[in-house]
Amino acid sequence: MNRQIQNNKHPFPSLLYLEWTLLAITALTAVIPPPLRQFRPKPPELSICGVFPELSACSILPELSICSLIIFALMGLRLPRSNQINKVIYITVEILLILTTGLFGERFARLFPFLYIILVTRSCLIFQLPGRLFVTTLSFSLFLLTTQLKYQLFNFQASPQVQERYRFLILNSSLVFGLSLVFVLLMMNAVLSERHSREKLAIANEKLRQYAMRIENQATLEERNRIAREIHDSLGHSLTALNLQLETALKLWQSNPGKAETFLATAKELGSKALKDVRQSVSTMRSNPLQEQSLERAIASLSENFYRSNGILPIYQINLEYSLPPEINTAIYRITQESLTNISKYADATEVKLELTTTKGNLRLTIQDNGKGFDLGQNTTGFGLHSMRDRTLALGGNFNINSALGSGCKITVNIPLARLT
């Protein structure tokens, strides 16, 4: 990840403490006497800043170096925001402070490469990859420049053998310092990449939590609709048949009490079944509506109940070449049940035909009556029709209704079986 840190404060407090530790080591160097030199001291005009005669006394200004070091340390408390100009100014000021520390304090200059390492570290926190590479390259270039300056000053004093050793020492230190900068750059890129990955993971987890809540709400809504559909398909069918039985018994109780009693007995059976359906609905209809019986037998029971309620025996033909999954059995049973209920309520039919067949990879259910029919443009919004359509679509099937006033109604359900096997 090459994205810069968007926090104006230091995002890694432990890293800030490490920076201060390095700066403390650098400051401590100023008060520790330098080690004994094997070569005679340089004259004042040949000090590290002696290339500029007018600044030959610059080594007597350690206070300026200490102030620069303190400012450099405090700048780590607040990193610039996303404004690119502020970032450039920030890095420029830090480079000037590093040069001031090395220029006006010879003792500081012995360990001031630490400041370049801190500079590269901070550049990784505020710049993208191109800016990080530029600051790293600039730091290494300034280190080589100051090192070359020291070497030129040293040539005035040393013998050729010592100069050769000193040249090798400079080459070795430059290589180690360059590798150190590369290591710091790679390490900071890895740390920032891991940090950004965790941030993106946290964002993804939050989105996932929100999606899970939406799915949970959607699942709750679908479960409510399913329960409502089950109540309508099972309890509604039983209560419709019960109402028809009671109406018939009410008409016959004076003219034909015996036959009225038969209708009342049937109504009692339907009432018991309705009570059972209510109990099943309260328990979210977890039990199988077919009650362990085959689909053929369940449809035969529906036909018998329809005959007892309406005096019309449906003509049904069932040809299943192989057993069906439970979800398809339940859907076909409920669709058949709801169709017969609608015919009892609205059709005024004298003939009902039902055909259930399976072909290669497909199941087809056809329910047709010769009733009064209805206008498809006005009477397709009922819950029963929606329930049948939803059950069919849930299995990847097609649900079609053909009807017209005075022409009966035909319901056709096609469900593919290949995707479910």
C-alpha positions as CSV (number, residue, x, y, z in Angstrom):
1,M,0.0,0.0,0.0
2,N,1.4,3.4,-1.0
3,R,-1.2,5.6,0.5
4,Q,0.1,8.2,3.0
5,I,-1.0,8.4,6.6
6,Q,-3.9,10.9,6.9
7,N,-3.3,11.7,10.6
8,N,-1.8,15.0,11.6
9,K,-0.4,13.4,14.8
10,H,2.2,10.7,14.9
11,P,0.4,7.4,14.0
12,F,3.0,5.2,15.7
13,P,3.9,6.5,19.2
14,S,6.4,3.7,19.7
15,L,8.2,4.8,16.6
16,L,8.3,8.4,17.9
17,Y,9.9,7.2,21.1
18,L,12.5,5.4,19.0
19,E,13.2,8.6,17.1
20,W,13.7,10.5,20.4
21,T,16.1,7.8,21.6
22,L,18.2,8.2,18.5
23,L,18.1,12.0,18.9
24,A,19.1,11.6,22.6
25,I,22.1,9.5,21.5
26,T,23.0,12.2,19.0
27,A,22.7,14.9,21.7
28,L,24.8,12.8,24.1
29,T,27.6,12.7,21.6
30,A,27.9,16.4,21.9
31,V,28.9,16.3,25.6
32,I,31.2,13.2,25.3
33,P,34.8,14.1,24.4
34,P,35.9,12.7,21.0
35,P,38.2,9.7,21.1
36,L,41.9,10.2,20.9
37,R,43.0,10.8,17.3
38,Q,46.1,9.1,15.8
39,F,46.7,12.1,13.7
40,R,47.6,15.6,14.8
41,P,44.7,18.0,15.1
42,K,43.6,20.0,12.2
43,P,44.1,23.7,12.3
44,P,40.9,25.7,12.9
45,E,40.7,26.8,9.3
46,L,40.5,23.2,8.2
47,S,37.6,22.2,10.4
48,I,34.5,20.7,8.9
49,C,33.2,24.1,8.1
50,G,36.7,25.5,7.3
51,V,36.0,25.3,3.6
52,F,34.3,28.6,4.2
53,P,37.0,30.8,5.8
54,E,34.4,33.3,7.0
55,L,32.8,30.5,9.0
56,S,36.0,29.1,10.5
57,A,34.7,29.7,14.0
58,C,31.5,27.9,13.4
59,S,32.4,25.0,15.8
60,I,32.0,27.3,18.7
61,L,28.2,27.5,18.1
62,P,27.0,24.3,19.7
63,E,23.9,26.1,21.0
64,L,22.6,26.5,17.5
65,S,23.0,22.8,16.8
66,I,21.2,21.9,20.0
67,C,18.3,24.1,19.2
68,S,18.1,22.6,15.7
69,L,18.1,19.1,17.2
70,I,15.3,20.1,19.7
71,I,13.2,21.6,16.9
72,F,13.8,18.5,14.8
73,A,12.6,16.3,17.6
74,L,9.5,18.3,18.3
75,M,8.5,18.3,14.7
76,G,7.8,14.6,15.0
77,L,4.8,15.3,17.3
78,R,2.7,16.6,14.4
79,L,2.9,15.4,10.9
80,P,1.5,17.5,8.0
81,R,-2.0,16.8,6.7
82,S,-2.9,15.9,3.1
83,N,-1.8,19.3,1.7
84,Q,1.2,18.5,-0.5
85,I,2.7,22.0,-0.1
86,N,2.8,21.6,3.7
87,K,4.5,18.3,3.3
88,V,7.2,19.7,1.0
89,I,7.8,22.6,3.5
90,Y,7.9,20.2,6.4
91,I,10.6,18.0,4.8
92,T,12.6,21.0,3.6
93,V,12.7,22.5,7.1
94,E,13.8,19.1,8.5
95,I,16.7,18.9,5.9
96,L,17.8,22.4,6.8
97,L,17.8,21.5,10.5
98,I,19.9,18.4,9.7
99,L,22.4,20.5,7.7
100,T,22.5,23.1,10.5
101,T,23.2,20.4,13.1
102,G,26.1,19.0,11.1
103,L,27.4,22.4,10.0
104,F,27.5,24.2,13.4
105,G,28.4,21.2,15.6
106,E,31.4,19.0,14.8
107,R,30.5,16.6,17.5
108,F,26.9,16.3,16.3
109,A,28.2,15.6,12.8
110,R,29.7,12.3,13.9
111,L,26.2,10.8,14.4
112,F,24.0,13.1,12.3
113,P,23.3,10.2,9.8
114,F,20.8,9.1,12.5
115,L,18.9,12.2,11.5
116,Y,18.7,11.1,7.9
117,I,17.2,7.8,9.0
118,I,14.5,9.6,11.0
119,L,13.9,11.9,8.0
120,V,13.3,8.8,5.8
121,T,11.0,7.3,8.4
122,R,8.9,10.4,8.6
123,S,8.7,10.8,4.8
124,C,7.2,7.3,4.7
125,L,4.4,8.5,7.0
126,I,3.4,11.5,5.0
127,F,4.3,10.7,1.3
128,Q,3.3,8.1,-1.2
129,L,5.9,5.8,-2.7
130,P,7.4,8.3,-5.2
131,G,7.9,10.9,-2.4
132,R,9.5,8.3,-0.1
133,L,12.0,7.3,-2.8
134,F,12.9,10.9,-3.5
135,V,13.5,11.7,0.2
136,T,15.6,8.5,0.6
137,T,17.7,9.3,-2.5
138,L,18.2,12.9,-1.3
139,S,19.2,11.8,2.1
140,F,21.8,9.4,0.7
141,S,23.1,12.1,-1.7
142,L,23.5,14.6,1.2
143,F,25.3,12.0,3.2
144,L,27.7,11.4,0.3
145,L,28.2,15.1,-0.1
146,T,29.1,15.8,3.5
147,T,31.3,12.7,3.6
148,Q,33.2,13.8,0.5
149,L,33.6,17.2,2.2
150,K,35.2,15.6,5.2
151,Y,37.5,13.5,3.0
152,Q,38.7,16.6,1.1
153,L,39.5,18.3,4.4
154,F,41.3,15.2,5.7
155,N,43.5,15.0,2.6
156,F,45.4,18.1,3.8
157,Q,46.7,16.3,6.9
158,A,47.0,12.5,6.2
159,S,49.7,10.5,4.4
160,P,48.8,8.5,1.3
161,Q,48.5,5.3,3.3
162,V,46.2,6.8,5.7
163,Q,44.2,8.5,3.0
164,E,43.7,5.0,1.3
165,R,42.5,3.6,4.6
166,Y,40.2,6.6,5.1
167,R,38.9,6.2,1.6
168,F,38.0,2.6,2.2
169,L,36.4,3.5,5.5
170,I,34.2,6.1,3.7
171,L,33.2,3.7,1.0
172,N,32.3,1.1,3.6
173,S,30.3,3.5,5.8
174,S,28.5,4.9,2.7
175,L,27.5,1.3,1.6
176,V,26.3,0.5,5.1
177,F,24.4,3.7,5.4
178,G,22.8,3.3,2.0
179,L,21.7,-0.3,2.9
180,S,20.3,1.1,6.2
181,L,18.2,3.6,4.3
182,V,16.9,0.9,2.0
183,F,16.1,-1.3,5.0
184,V,14.2,1.5,6.7
185,L,12.3,2.3,3.6
186,L,11.3,-1.4,3.0
187,M,10.4,-1.9,6.7
188,M,8.2,1.2,6.8
189,N,6.5,0.2,3.6
190,A,5.7,-3.2,5.1
191,V,4.5,-1.7,8.3
192,L,2.2,0.8,6.5
193,S,0.9,-1.9,4.2
194,E,0.0,-4.0,7.2
195,R,-1.6,-1.1,8.9
196,H,-3.7,-0.2,5.8
197,S,-4.7,-3.8,5.4
198,R,-6.0,-3.9,8.9
199,E,-7.9,-0.6,8.3
200,K,-9.5,-2.0,5.2
201,L,-10.3,-5.2,7.0
202,A,-12.0,-3.3,9.7
203,I,-14.0,-1.4,7.1
204,A,-14.9,-4.6,5.4
205,N,-15.9,-6.2,8.7
206,E,-18.2,-3.2,9.4
207,K,-19.8,-3.5,5.9
208,L,-20.2,-7.2,6.4
209,R,-21.9,-6.6,9.7
210,Q,-24.3,-4.1,8.0
211,Y,-24.9,-6.6,5.2
212,A,-25.6,-9.3,7.8
213,M,-28.1,-7.1,9.5
214,R,-29.8,-6.4,6.2
215,I,-29.9,-10.1,5.4
216,E,-31.2,-10.9,8.8
217,N,-34.0,-8.4,8.3
218,Q,-34.7,-9.7,4.9
219,A,-34.8,-13.3,6.2
220,T,-37.1,-12.3,8.9
221,L,-39.4,-10.6,6.4
222,E,-39.3,-13.7,4.1
223,E,-40.0,-16.0,7.1
224,R,-43.1,-13.9,8.0
225,N,-44.3,-14.0,4.5
226,R,-43.7,-17.8,4.4
227,I,-45.7,-18.2,7.6
228,A,-48.5,-16.0,6.3
229,R,-48.5,-18.0,3.1
230,E,-48.7,-21.3,5.0
231,I,-51.6,-20.0,7.1
232,H,-53.4,-18.8,4.0
233,D,-52.8,-22.0,2.1
234,S,-53.6,-24.5,4.9
235,L,-56.0,-22.7,7.3
236,G,-57.7,-20.7,4.6
237,H,-58.5,-23.9,2.6
238,S,-59.9,-25.6,5.7
239,L,-62.0,-22.6,6.7
240,T,-63.4,-22.2,3.2
241,A,-64.5,-25.8,3.0
242,L,-65.9,-25.5,6.6
243,N,-67.9,-22.5,5.6
244,L,-69.3,-24.2,2.5
245,Q,-70.4,-27.2,4.6
246,L,-72.1,-25.0,7.2
247,E,-73.9,-23.1,4.5
248,T,-75.2,-26.3,2.9
249,A,-76.3,-27.7,6.3
250,L,-78.1,-24.4,7.1
251,K,-80.0,-24.7,3.9
252,L,-81.0,-28.4,4.5
253,W,-81.6,-28.5,8.2
254,Q,-85.4,-28.1,7.8
255,S,-86.0,-29.9,4.5
256,N,-83.6,-32.8,5.0
257,P,-82.2,-33.0,8.5
258,G,-80.4,-36.3,7.9
259,K,-78.3,-34.9,5.0
260,A,-77.7,-31.7,7.0
261,E,-76.3,-33.8,9.8
262,T,-73.9,-35.3,7.3
263,F,-72.7,-31.9,6.2
264,L,-72.3,-30.9,9.9
265,A,-70.2,-33.9,10.6
266,T,-68.0,-33.0,7.6
267,A,-67.8,-29.5,9.0
268,K,-66.7,-30.8,12.3
269,E,-63.9,-32.8,10.6
270,L,-62.9,-29.6,8.7
271,G,-62.9,-27.7,12.0
272,S,-60.6,-30.2,13.6
273,K,-58.3,-29.9,10.6
274,A,-58.4,-26.1,10.8
275,L,-57.4,-26.3,14.4
276,K,-54.5,-28.6,13.5
277,D,-53.4,-26.2,10.8
278,V,-53.5,-23.3,13.4
279,R,-51.2,-25.3,15.7
280,Q,-48.9,-26.0,12.8
281,S,-48.8,-22.4,11.8
282,V,-48.0,-21.2,15.3
283,S,-45.0,-23.6,15.3
284,T,-43.9,-21.9,12.0
285,M,-45.1,-24.9,10.0
286,R,-42.0,-26.9,10.7
287,S,-43.8,-30.2,10.0
288,N,-44.3,-31.7,6.6
289,P,-47.8,-30.8,5.3
290,L,-47.9,-34.2,3.5
291,Q,-47.4,-35.9,6.9
292,E,-45.2,-38.6,5.5
293,Q,-47.6,-39.6,2.8
294,S,-46.8,-39.6,-0.9
295,L,-47.6,-36.7,-3.1
296,E,-50.1,-38.9,-5.1
297,R,-52.0,-39.8,-1.9
298,A,-51.9,-36.2,-0.6
299,I,-53.5,-34.9,-3.9
300,A,-56.1,-37.7,-3.7
301,S,-57.0,-36.6,-0.2
302,L,-57.4,-33.0,-1.5
303,S,-59.7,-34.3,-4.2
304,E,-61.8,-36.2,-1.8
305,N,-62.1,-33.2,0.5
306,F,-63.1,-31.1,-2.6
307,Y,-65.7,-33.6,-3.5
308,R,-67.2,-33.6,0.0
309,S,-67.3,-29.8,0.0
310,N,-68.6,-29.1,-3.5
311,G,-70.0,-32.4,-4.8
312,I,-67.5,-32.4,-7.7
313,L,-64.9,-35.0,-8.0
314,P,-61.8,-33.6,-9.7
315,I,-60.4,-35.7,-12.6
316,Y,-56.8,-36.1,-11.8
317,Q,-53.9,-37.8,-13.6
318,I,-50.6,-38.3,-11.9
319,N,-47.6,-39.7,-13.7
320,L,-44.3,-39.3,-11.7
321,E,-41.4,-41.3,-13.1
322,Y,-39.3,-40.8,-10.0
323,S,-39.6,-39.4,-6.5
324,L,-39.3,-35.7,-6.0
325,P,-37.4,-33.7,-3.5
326,P,-39.4,-32.7,-0.3
327,E,-39.4,-29.0,-1.2
328,I,-41.0,-29.7,-4.6
329,N,-43.6,-32.1,-3.0
330,T,-44.5,-29.4,-0.5
331,A,-44.8,-26.7,-3.2
332,I,-46.9,-28.8,-5.5
333,Y,-49.2,-29.8,-2.7
334,R,-49.7,-26.2,-1.6
335,I,-50.3,-25.0,-5.1
336,T,-52.8,-27.7,-5.7
337,Q,-54.5,-27.0,-2.4
338,E,-54.7,-23.2,-3.1
339,S,-56.0,-23.8,-6.6
340,L,-58.8,-26.0,-5.4
341,T,-59.6,-23.5,-2.7
342,N,-60.0,-20.7,-5.2
343,I,-62.2,-22.9,-7.4
344,S,-64.4,-23.6,-4.4
345,K,-64.7,-19.9,-3.6
346,Y,-65.0,-18.2,-7.0
347,A,-65.3,-20.5,-10.0
348,D,-68.8,-22.0,-9.9
349,A,-67.3,-24.9,-11.9
350,T,-68.8,-28.2,-12.7
351,E,-65.6,-29.9,-13.8
352,V,-62.1,-29.8,-12.6
353,K,-59.1,-31.5,-14.2
354,L,-55.7,-31.9,-12.6
355,E,-52.6,-33.3,-14.3
356,L,-49.2,-33.9,-12.8
357,T,-46.4,-35.3,-14.9
358,T,-42.6,-35.5,-15.0
359,T,-40.6,-35.5,-18.2
360,K,-36.8,-35.5,-18.6
361,G,-35.6,-32.7,-16.3
362,N,-39.0,-31.1,-15.9
363,L,-42.2,-31.3,-13.8
364,R,-45.5,-30.0,-15.1
365,L,-48.7,-29.3,-13.1
366,T,-51.9,-28.3,-14.8
367,I,-55.1,-27.4,-13.0
368,Q,-58.1,-26.5,-15.1
369,D,-61.8,-25.7,-14.4
370,N,-64.8,-24.8,-16.6
371,G,-66.0,-22.1,-14.2
372,K,-66.9,-18.4,-14.9
373,G,-63.2,-17.3,-15.1
374,F,-62.0,-13.8,-14.4
375,D,-60.2,-10.9,-16.0
376,L,-56.4,-11.3,-15.7
377,G,-55.9,-7.6,-15.7
378,Q,-57.9,-7.1,-12.5
379,N,-57.9,-10.3,-10.5
380,T,-54.3,-11.4,-10.2
381,T,-53.3,-9.5,-7.0
382,G,-54.8,-11.9,-4.5
383,F,-52.5,-13.4,-1.8
384,G,-53.3,-16.9,-3.0
385,L,-52.1,-16.3,-6.6
386,H,-49.0,-14.6,-5.2
387,S,-48.4,-17.5,-2.9
388,M,-48.5,-20.0,-5.8
389,R,-46.3,-17.8,-8.0
390,D,-43.7,-17.3,-5.2
391,R,-43.5,-21.0,-4.5
392,T,-42.9,-21.7,-8.2
393,L,-40.3,-18.9,-8.6
394,A,-38.5,-20.1,-5.5
395,L,-37.8,-23.4,-7.3
396,G,-36.7,-21.7,-10.5
397,G,-40.0,-22.5,-12.3
398,N,-42.6,-20.7,-14.4
399,F,-46.1,-19.9,-13.3
400,N,-48.8,-19.1,-15.8
401,I,-52.5,-18.3,-15.6
402,N,-54.9,-18.4,-18.6
403,S,-58.4,-17.2,-17.9
404,A,-61.1,-15.0,-19.3
405,L,-64.7,-14.2,-18.3
406,G,-66.9,-17.2,-19.0
407,S,-64.0,-19.4,-20.2
408,G,-62.8,-21.0,-16.9
409,C,-59.3,-20.9,-15.7
410,K,-56.1,-22.9,-16.4
411,I,-53.0,-22.8,-14.1
412,T,-49.8,-24.2,-15.5
413,V,-46.6,-24.8,-13.4
414,N,-43.3,-25.8,-14.9
415,I,-40.4,-26.6,-12.5
416,P,-37.0,-27.7,-13.8
417,L,-35.7,-30.7,-12.0
418,A,-32.1,-30.9,-13.4
419,R,-30.9,-28.0,-11.2
420,L,-32.3,-29.7,-8.1
421,T,-30.9,-33.2,-8.6
